[in-house]
């Protein structure tokens, strides 16, 4: 049996897809190996499930992934002194190569890549009657999608990173940094392959797996990062023309438990209520079931830790009659908790004296405002709790708004306005169509300003804003820098983790990103 080696950021797999450092130092002559395990369809599926499990875990969607995105945008402010130092560093731009939050995300994505590579290499070798072409193709598509998502995140956050397309069998397999462009090229290649292999839909028992539509959306997001609006538009048009997705009436259903896998959802990370079974030991899911939870409620809840609250810029960006708009945007009340709001199925009322931490300024008033999205308080009276609410990674409103952006850039502002108004016409929102008093749309620049506003309020705290800012800045579309601490040639990227520099023999300290 070959010994599996742990490289920085890459999880070697023992006992199929789950191990720890101590296991990696031992060889079990009776144990399962890559070479002997994948003998039928069920084992291929179990293998790709192990890659999903990493994303479900502590280091990614259950905690640190949403923090990295939220802390690096302009939607958030500190809830008070309870915000831990590594999180506050990211919030104020004091980026440290030893930052534990950012490094957990780096490690989580490389572990996802490694598990995906194991599946891809094993699926490529499968032969015989115990394997069906349909399952082999689907699993290959899923693994390519997950690897592409991981590299899309890594390239956008860190720039060039080591590019692994085979699983690492020894320390000699360590790679130097590839360029950001080469990493994006790999993402595009993987997603084009996945698009042709993945099904458009699944039976309900398989919800949460990557679909053709998810591959198309991620491909469009990648093209947008590259400023390729023509290619992005082509992928988004496929999603729209599929007829599989539509906006839901109730905006609350986009981030609650009852609205999971609705008609607007394109891809979700699955969590399930399991009596508080949050994997505090981290850093990843155990891969044996989906019965793990997320800590989002406890982190942001008004009666939880309340580590992050909406920034004053965020809450004052919603249209309101106080600013001369025709109507108060209902999405404000459906995105935030404030004093007087009923929660716990209407049995309790939110009171400022029960909410710890900082206050906000809204239209000149001092209020305690907290995030409602992904909060389980609507049916619970405890903020100190984990929950089974799925993280919505892709949804149809985002598709329509990305398509509107493409149309505006490509000279079709009329359709861009129509697409934005489609999002605003959601039954529970029903905002007046553009143009409005504060958002005229008589020029390309005005349409873009309205689009920036619409994306900001529609997709608030859904881990979209950070990458919007990055691509608008990079592609010179932003009219003003939204991040107050931003220093050019530094804050575009996070610093490479110090552990990667120390442990990867192919990466030298001089390879560190500029400014660090």
Secondary structure, DSSP 4 states (H G I P E B T S, - for coil): -PPP--BTTB----TTT---HHHHT---TTS--HHHH--SHHHHHHHHHHHHHHHHSTTTTTTHHHHHHHHTSSSEEE-STTS-HHHHHHHHT---TT-HHHHHHHHHHHHHHHHHHHHHHHHHH--STTS-HHHHHHHHHHHHHHHHHHHHHHHHHHSS-B--SS---SGGG--PBPPHHHHHHHHHHHHHHHHHHS-S---GGGTTS--HHHHHHHHHHHHHHTT-HHHHHHHHHHHHHT------S-GGGGSSSTTTT-TTEEEEE-----SS---TT-SS--SS-S---B-HHHHH-TTS---EEE-HHHHTTS--GGGT-SS--TTTTTTEE-TT-EETTTTEE--GGG--S--EEETTEEE--EE-TT-GGGG-S-SS--B-PPEEEEEHHHHHHHHHHHHHHTT-HHHHHHHHHHHHT-TTT-PPPSS-SS---SSHHHHHHHHHHHHHHHTTTSS-HHHHHHHHHHTT--SS---TT--TTTTTSPPPPHHHHHH-TT--GGGSPTT-
